[in-house]
Amino acid sequence: MNAVSDVVVITGANNGIGFHMASALLEQGYRVAALDLSGENLERFRETYPGRLTYMRCDVTSDEEPRAAVAEVVGRWDRVDVLVNNACVALFAPFEEKSLDDTRREFEVNYFGYIRMVQAVLPYMKAQGSGIIHNVSSAVGVTGFAGIYGYASTKGAIEAMTRTLALELAPYGIRVNLMHPPLTRTRSAAPLGVPEQIKADPAIVGRALAGRILTTKPDVTPGGQTAVFLWLSRWYPNAIGRLLSRAAQRASTSTARVG
């Protein structure tokens, strides 16, 4: 693979980590297909990187739109080398207050959306004999986190799905990895109640992950600190889950008192 010609497809590319990944990859010479429900933040790149950025409106909950978007990418650039499954939604509410429709929505975007995108790129990657699929996950899929059982469940499912596809697709030269950012100041993390000062900057995280876009390690992190936290989460999931939930509860209580 070569950045001068490689084609990267990113879902959820208009905001947060996905946006900053796209920006950094364009700077590095990649061709980037940015998929999202809207693309206003990506407009600034059209003139700067003519011919190397294409935005496509794509709803990953649709059975047709991911296939159509990827077919258009291949029609334009003849290939797709890397897929970053990044689109997500997190709906914060205690279990007893959350509707099944809300949980279904999280699974449609966060889990089945990933599957639809993998299904869309797979025929082309198999024909090429190569490809990398990064499924963005979260440590809460291992540790749990109070108030986001739906989101955490989708991430746990992504962990299992990714490990399984890595085994199935390896014979075709396709690597399937988990991409683990730290807790970051994004829209999906905003309702968690975790203090903003301990969340990472999405620009720093996105750029760091862009620098590892061709990594084929099973777990891709933006740096050593996140890698250590992920290791701790997998070895001590109950303790880390309690720690995160209590920190969020304390921050929420403190904010309520100040208000």
C-alpha positions as CSV (number, residue, x, y, z in Angstrom):
1,M,0.0,0.0,0.0
2,N,1.1,3.5,-0.8
3,A,-0.3,6.8,0.5
4,V,0.0,8.4,-2.9
5,S,-2.6,6.0,-4.3
6,D,-4.4,4.5,-1.3
7,V,-8.1,5.0,-1.0
8,V,-9.6,5.3,2.5
9,V,-13.3,5.2,3.3
10,I,-14.3,6.8,6.6
11,T,-17.9,6.8,8.0
12,G,-18.9,9.5,10.4
13,A,-16.4,11.8,8.8
14,N,-18.0,15.2,9.2
15,N,-17.3,15.6,12.9
16,G,-15.0,14.6,15.7
17,I,-12.4,11.9,15.3
18,G,-13.5,11.0,11.8
19,F,-13.2,14.5,10.6
20,H,-9.7,15.0,11.9
21,M,-8.7,11.6,10.6
22,A,-9.9,12.7,7.1
23,S,-8.0,16.0,7.4
24,A,-4.8,14.4,8.3
25,L,-5.0,11.6,5.7
26,L,-5.6,14.2,3.0
27,E,-2.5,16.1,4.2
28,Q,-0.5,12.9,3.9
29,G,-1.6,12.2,0.3
30,Y,-4.4,9.7,0.6
31,R,-7.5,9.7,-1.4
32,V,-10.4,10.0,1.1
33,A,-14.1,9.1,0.7
34,A,-15.9,10.8,3.6
35,L,-19.3,9.3,4.3
36,D,-21.8,10.9,6.7
37,L,-25.3,12.3,6.8
38,S,-24.0,15.8,6.2
39,G,-20.7,17.2,4.9
40,E,-20.7,20.9,5.7
41,N,-17.5,20.7,7.7
42,L,-15.7,18.9,4.9
43,E,-16.4,21.7,2.3
44,R,-13.2,23.5,3.2
45,F,-11.2,20.6,1.8
46,R,-12.7,20.5,-1.7
47,E,-10.5,23.2,-3.2
48,T,-7.5,22.4,-1.1
49,Y,-7.4,18.7,-2.2
50,P,-9.1,18.6,-5.6
51,G,-9.5,15.1,-6.8
52,R,-8.5,13.5,-3.5
53,L,-11.6,14.1,-1.4
54,T,-15.1,12.9,-2.2
55,Y,-18.0,13.4,0.2
56,M,-21.0,11.1,-0.1
57,R,-24.2,11.3,2.0
58,C,-24.6,7.9,3.4
59,D,-27.0,6.6,6.0
60,V,-25.4,3.4,7.4
61,T,-28.8,2.2,8.6
62,S,-29.8,1.8,5.0
63,D,-29.3,-1.6,3.3
64,E,-28.7,0.2,-0.1
65,E,-26.7,3.4,0.6
66,P,-23.4,1.8,1.9
67,R,-23.2,-0.5,-1.2
68,A,-24.0,2.4,-3.5
69,A,-21.5,4.7,-1.9
70,V,-18.7,2.2,-2.1
71,A,-19.5,1.3,-5.7
72,E,-19.2,5.0,-6.5
73,V,-15.8,5.2,-4.7
74,V,-14.6,2.2,-6.8
75,G,-16.0,3.7,-9.9
76,R,-14.1,6.9,-9.3
77,W,-10.8,5.5,-8.0
78,D,-10.9,1.8,-9.0
79,R,-10.2,0.5,-5.5
80,V,-10.8,0.7,-1.8
81,D,-7.8,0.0,0.5
82,V,-8.9,0.9,4.0
83,L,-12.3,1.2,5.6
84,V,-12.7,3.0,8.9
85,N,-16.0,2.2,10.5
86,N,-16.4,5.2,12.8
87,A,-20.1,6.3,12.6
88,C,-21.8,6.0,15.9
89,V,-24.7,7.2,18.1
90,A,-24.8,7.0,22.0
91,L,-28.1,7.6,23.8
92,F,-27.6,8.2,27.5
93,A,-30.4,7.1,29.8
94,P,-30.8,4.7,32.7
95,F,-31.9,1.2,31.7
96,E,-35.4,1.5,33.0
97,E,-35.9,4.9,31.2
98,K,-34.7,3.8,27.8
99,S,-36.9,2.5,25.1
100,L,-36.2,-0.5,22.9
101,D,-36.5,1.7,19.9
102,D,-33.5,3.8,21.2
103,T,-31.5,0.7,21.7
104,R,-32.4,-0.6,18.2
105,R,-31.2,2.7,16.8
106,E,-27.8,2.4,18.5
107,F,-27.4,-1.2,17.1
108,E,-28.6,-0.1,13.6
109,V,-25.9,2.6,13.5
110,N,-23.1,1.2,15.6
111,Y,-23.2,-2.5,14.8
112,F,-25.3,-3.3,11.8
113,G,-23.9,-0.1,10.1
114,Y,-20.5,-1.6,10.5
115,I,-21.6,-4.9,9.0
116,R,-23.3,-3.1,6.1
117,M,-20.0,-1.3,5.3
118,V,-17.9,-4.4,5.6
119,Q,-20.3,-6.2,3.2
120,A,-20.0,-3.3,0.8
121,V,-16.2,-3.2,0.6
122,L,-15.6,-6.9,0.9
123,P,-16.0,-7.9,-2.8
124,Y,-13.6,-5.3,-3.9
125,M,-11.0,-6.1,-1.2
126,K,-11.2,-9.8,-2.1
127,A,-10.7,-9.0,-5.8
128,Q,-7.6,-6.9,-4.9
129,G,-6.3,-9.6,-2.5
130,S,-5.7,-6.9,0.1
131,G,-7.4,-4.5,2.4
132,I,-7.6,-3.2,6.0
133,I,-10.8,-2.7,8.0
134,H,-10.7,-0.7,11.2
135,N,-13.7,-1.0,13.4
136,V,-13.8,1.8,16.0
137,S,-14.6,0.4,19.4
138,S,-14.5,1.6,23.0
139,A,-13.3,0.2,26.3
140,V,-16.8,0.5,27.7
141,G,-17.7,-2.5,25.5
142,V,-15.4,-4.4,27.9
143,T,-16.0,-2.6,31.2
144,G,-19.5,-1.4,30.9
145,F,-20.6,2.1,32.0
146,A,-23.7,3.2,33.9
147,G,-26.3,4.8,31.7
148,I,-25.2,3.6,28.3
149,Y,-26.1,-0.1,28.2
150,G,-27.1,0.2,24.6
151,Y,-23.9,1.9,23.3
152,A,-21.7,-0.3,25.5
153,S,-23.5,-3.4,24.2
154,T,-22.9,-2.4,20.6
155,K,-19.2,-1.9,21.3
156,G,-19.0,-5.3,23.0
157,A,-20.6,-6.8,19.9
158,I,-18.1,-5.0,17.7
159,E,-15.2,-6.5,19.7
160,A,-16.5,-10.1,19.0
161,M,-17.5,-9.4,15.4
162,T,-14.1,-7.9,14.6
163,R,-12.1,-10.9,16.1
164,T,-14.2,-13.3,14.2
165,L,-13.9,-11.5,10.8
166,A,-10.2,-11.2,11.4
167,L,-10.0,-15.0,11.4
168,E,-12.4,-15.4,8.4
169,L,-10.9,-12.8,6.1
170,A,-7.2,-13.3,6.8
171,P,-6.9,-15.9,4.0
172,Y,-7.9,-13.2,1.5
173,G,-5.2,-10.8,2.6
174,I,-7.7,-8.6,4.5
175,R,-6.9,-7.5,8.0
176,V,-9.7,-6.6,10.4
177,N,-8.7,-4.6,13.5
178,L,-10.2,-2.8,16.4
179,M,-9.4,0.9,16.6
180,H,-9.5,2.1,20.2
181,P,-9.5,5.9,20.8
182,P,-9.5,7.2,24.4
183,L,-12.5,8.9,25.8
184,T,-12.7,12.0,23.6
185,R,-14.6,15.3,23.5
186,T,-17.1,14.3,20.9
187,R,-20.9,14.6,20.6
188,S,-21.4,10.9,21.4
189,A,-19.4,11.2,24.6
190,A,-21.0,14.5,25.8
191,P,-23.9,13.0,27.8
192,L,-21.7,10.6,29.8
193,G,-21.0,13.1,32.6
194,V,-17.2,12.6,32.5
195,P,-15.3,15.8,33.2
196,E,-14.3,17.5,30.0
197,Q,-10.8,18.1,31.2
198,I,-10.0,14.4,31.3
199,K,-11.3,13.8,27.8
200,A,-8.9,13.8,24.8
201,D,-8.8,16.4,22.1
202,P,-10.5,14.9,18.9
203,A,-8.0,16.7,16.7
204,I,-5.0,15.0,18.5
205,V,-6.7,11.6,18.5
206,G,-7.8,11.7,14.9
207,R,-4.4,12.8,13.7
208,A,-2.7,10.1,15.7
209,L,-5.0,7.4,14.4
210,A,-4.5,8.7,10.8
211,G,-0.8,8.1,11.3
212,R,-1.6,4.4,12.1
213,I,-4.1,3.9,9.2
214,L,-2.0,1.1,7.6
215,T,-1.4,-0.6,10.9
216,T,-2.5,-4.3,10.9
217,K,-2.2,-4.9,14.7
218,P,-5.3,-6.4,16.2
219,D,-5.7,-3.3,18.5
220,V,-4.9,0.1,17.1
221,T,-4.6,3.0,19.6
222,P,-3.4,6.6,19.2
223,G,-0.6,6.1,21.8
224,G,0.9,4.2,24.7
225,Q,-1.4,5.7,27.4
226,T,-4.5,4.5,25.6
227,A,-2.9,1.1,25.0
228,V,-2.2,0.7,28.7
229,F,-5.7,1.7,29.7
230,L,-7.1,-0.8,27.2
231,W,-4.9,-3.5,28.7
232,L,-6.1,-2.6,32.2
233,S,-9.7,-2.6,31.0
234,R,-9.4,-6.1,29.6
235,W,-7.7,-7.5,32.7
236,Y,-9.8,-5.7,35.3
237,P,-13.1,-4.9,33.5
238,N,-15.2,-4.7,36.7
239,A,-12.9,-2.4,38.6
240,I,-12.4,0.0,35.6
241,G,-16.1,0.0,34.9
242,R,-16.9,1.0,38.5
243,L,-14.1,3.6,38.5
244,L,-15.4,5.3,35.3
245,S,-19.1,5.2,36.4
246,R,-18.3,6.7,39.8
247,A,-16.1,9.4,38.3
248,A,-19.0,10.4,36.0
249,Q,-21.5,10.3,38.9
250,R,-19.3,12.5,41.1
251,A,-18.8,15.0,38.2
252,S,-22.6,15.0,37.6
253,T,-23.4,15.6,41.3
254,S,-20.8,18.4,41.5
255,T,-22.2,20.1,38.4
256,A,-25.7,19.9,39.8
257,R,-24.6,21.5,43.1
258,V,-22.8,24.3,41.3
259,G,-25.9,24.9,39.1
